[in-house]
Structures are given as C-alpha cells and as structure tokens.
C-alpha cells in the first residue's frame, strides 16, 4: 500500500470498523497506522500520534521519519540539556559572586570574618566559608546562621510587639543576635518566600547581655549596611530551612508508603516504577543524609511512629518555620492546588477540575510517570501522578484553557510548567487532600527560576495505557 493510499479518507462506517478491528487485533501495526492516518486527516493529532506510536516500524517505513514518541523524547532530552546548562551557568555566576564578595570581606576585615559557632578557630571558619563559596562542601548541610530568626506577619504591629516582648523576657546569650523577619499572610496561611524582609535586629552585648533592638524597616533608620547584611542572613536561613524540610519530607514519604528509606538520596531517583523522586538535586544530598541519620537514631520504630517522632524533634525548635512534611491540598471552590508544610504555602497553582466528579478526601501519590501514554503533548500532558492507585491523578493537559473550569472527568489538571515543577518537588508517597474553600485565591508561583532537577531517564511507562478520568 502506498503512502497516498494511507491518506485516503475513510467513511464514518469505515472508521468505526477500523476502531473495532484495532480493538480485536491490537498487534496489527498496519491497522494502527491506518487508523492514525484517519485521525490525522480529521485533525485529531493527539489520537493520531498515539496510533502512530503503536504502529512502530510500519509508521517509520511509510513516513520515513522517527515515531512521534521518539521525536518527543529527543525534544525532551534537548530541553533537559538546556535546563542543566542554565542551572550550571547560574551556579557558576553565584559561585563567582560569592567568591569575590568573600575575598573583599577578607581584605577589609581580615580575621574578623567569622561565621557559624563563635568558639571555633578563625582558620576553620575561613576554610568553611571558602568551601561554601566554591560549592565543594556538600558532605554536611551548611551551618545555620548563628542568630535566631523568627517569622512575624507582615504589617501586624501588635503581633510583632508580642514577639519582641517574649524575646526580651528571655535575653539572648552574650554576643549573639536574632532577627524578626516579616512574611505575608492570607487568613491562616503564611506565604513562604526565600527572601523574607527583616523587620527587627536584636543584639546582645558582650558583658551585660543587654539586648539592643534596631527597627530595620523604619523610614528614619540609618542602618543601610545592617539592612543589607540582615537580608543576606535571612535569605541564607530561609533557603537552609526549606532544604531541610524537603530532605526530611523525602525520607518521610518513603515511610508513609511502608517502605524503608535508603541511605542515599540517589537511590530514590530510579527508573519507573522506582522513581520516588524525578532526579537528584545535589544541594539536597546533605540534608537528606542528615534526616536519614536522625531517623536511624530513633531506633527500630514502626514506620508511622517514626514519622511522628522525626517531626516532633523539628517542632521543638522554636524558630523553625516547617513543622510538618510537605503535602498537597486541592481546593475545588477556588480551583487551586497548594504545596504546603504546616501553615506555610510554598506554591499555589491554578488547576482545572471535574466538579462533583472530583472526589474529596485523603489520597497519597502512589505512582509518578513522565509522558503518560508516550506523549508530552497528549491528553495527560508531560507528567502524571496517580492518587492512591485509583483512576484519579494530578496530571498535565492539552487543554490549558480548562484551568479554573470543571472539564475533566474527575482528575486535577495543571499547566505544563506547573505540573513539571510540582513533579520535581514532591516525592512519591506525598499526601494529597482534596477539599473545598480552604486555600487563598492568590497564586504563589516563582516569576522565574522554576524549581527543576536533572530528570532521571526511564520514568515513562510504555507498557501501560493510562485511562485517568
């Protein structure tokens, strides 16, 4: 049969017959090819590409080009290389900027440059600073800033006053410091940021331990240098706290599914179906190691009790903002999907739903798959996450205009850039709550620099036809 014959249009009766023939003869690659050509003729390209992928070598022989799935995989590989290149470029710029900054500070202040524990020898501290600047010290998480940092609701003078009064009743240790930083809040939720705004700086004197308070956000504050340093310290603290929470959440997710966590983070980044995480963020490696050591120190506890004990240790740390593992909340009333930890919202995306067909309740991510049904542009988009082994899932879509609408049969639809970021952040085993009327309308999405990690290969599942709702 010639290529021209393959393009010949079928009647509705012929098309129905071809569908039935394919259903009863799924191994007939020629039938798949012919059905694909009919879909192509009438403009249903997603269905056409699916049929062409099933046609395999027949498609290649008649069309003289790779399969659509192979072309999509090649495009995805190129995209990942671009992401990795941008990440490496950004990392080099940060390393260069931090190295230059440290060099200038060393020239200006000499041995007065001290970070971390005030009792450590200056030579050790300078070495640690150098390793941090070069990006070589990945064996342990960076030491948290020596000052304590507390979050307060932005613009809430009364709340901030109560916090300051509480801190003054328990004076800081000699030569130590603390920051009160502001965070935007909506209702009972706090909107997390990696760049919190310092409001107050507290400093204990060397001898009398009398606390000095500087209002950094006051209009008449002549404290530009202190403001700049405080912002840098607050940002370092925020990133450190977020990564600690993510590392601990990844270990917790394995426990939640009744499995034993591996000692190495890379062991979670396997091929499907062992892809607990989509890839390895090297900056998270030491934080996961720390979480694993903390869990092992608890002894042989049942999985759920181990989770509880692990996070109880965190909750006892007063200035730590994250007291619970990451989880997902879907709000049917506001068409929002939020990634949260406790009362902190890290992301708040717009989603499409299925109205009453979207069930409310508690679920858990039991499967993660890249390019469901062999296509990044198909009905389920480039990523999918099955909920509790059901036909419900969080996945992408080829209908981006359905965000904020009830057009699915029950699944949660997301835009491609959103679902890919979420896929990279949350591990398999993450808890998902579908409810109504709890999340704020305000979106919380990075304006740039979305979170992405190098994608581990083999996370597709060509042996399964997904029929999510």
Buried (B, 14 or more C-beta within 10 A) or exposed (E): EEEEEBEEEBEEEEBEEBEEBBEEEEEBBBBBBBBBBBBBBEEBBBBBBBBBBBBBEBBBEBBEEEBBBEEBBEEBEEBBEEBBEEBEEEEEEEBEEBBEEBEEEBEEEEEEBBBBEEEEEEEEBBEBBBBBBEBEBBEEBBBBBBBBBBBBBBEBEEEBEEBBEEBEEEBBEEEBBBBBBBBBBBEEBBBBBBEBBBBBBBBBEEEEEEBEBBBBBEEEEEBEEBBEEBBBBBBBBBBBBBBBBBBBBBBBBBBBBEEEBBEEBBBBBBEBBEBBBBBBBBBBBBBBBBBBEBBEEEEEBEBEEBBEBBBEEBEEEEBBBBBBBBBBBBBBEBBBBBBBBBBBBBBBBBBBBBEEEBBEEEBBBBBBBBBBBBBBBBBBBBBBBBBEEBEBBBBBBBBEEBBEBBBBEBBBBBBBBBBBBBBBBBBBBBBBBBBEEBBBEEEBEEEEEBBBBBBBBEBBBEEEEBEBB
